[in-house]
Amino acid sequence: MAQLLQNKVGLVTGGGMGIGKAICLAFAREGAKVIIADFNPDAGQNTVNEIINAGGSAHFVFSDVSQELSVQQMVDEAVAHYGPIDIACNSAALSRGSGQIHEYSKEVFDETFAMCTTNTWLCMKALLPVMLDNGGGSIVNISSNASLRGHAYNTAYAAAKGAVNILTKSSAAEYGKRGIRINAVSPGVIRTPGVEKLFVDQPEMEQSLRKSAIMNRLGEPNEIAEAVVFLCSDRASFITGQVLSVDGGGAVK
């Protein structure tokens, strides 16, 4: 069976662990040369090593995606190493704090938007000129089902990811006629290292989170990766401006 991303160059932010790592592995499995971008060099290089050991091609680039210069350097190095970027996934994000909205500090609120929305925009800003010069491409932004339903006591994160959805739709409308498709994947509760860490301290939380999905289980990082691969591939050639929930039915429960 032909590989879905054969001969494509792909870039993934937050590729050192969790969902981002799973996306990198899936890109490589489907034939892409992968740029793994992360602010944790050890984690990023581990992903590179795993791909190379499996017979794929990958290269690590350090990047702090909250800083415009660092993002531009990331894209420049990716292009210098592999050539024009065909596909990209903006996965890196951090949620800062939780609690009632009237108790949030402005600093925490602003940091959440910086690490969930502004960073995504900065990456798109740097990626789009490369794709325009190359005649097209596909970008997938990682959102969250918190953006679709709201999330009590995590309002800043939900609002920031809601902004990612509109950023995705608006930019898709801008660039669709120029050969660039832009979509988002909205995960439900996924069994990432961060979530697993929560279960160590609060084991009762796992059962509660399982019930948030109709399928009564948590998702796995590779299940998000498969959706991203599809949206980046030519099989999704008539899909743009969409937010795809991958959540075991949580968005409709």
Secondary structure, DSSP 8 states (H G I E B T S, - for coil): ---TTTT-EEEEETTTSHHHHHHHHHHHHTT-EEEEEES-HHHHHHHHHHHHHTT-EEEEEE--TTSHHHHHHHHHHHHHHHSS--EEEE--------S-GGG--HHHHHHHHIIIIIHHHHHHHHHHHHHHHTT-EEEEEE--THHHH--TT-HHHHHHHHHHHHHHHHHHHHHGGGTEEEEEEEE-SB--HHHHHHHHH-THHHHHHHTTSTTSS-B-HHHHHHHHHHHHSGGGTT--S-EEEESTTGGG-
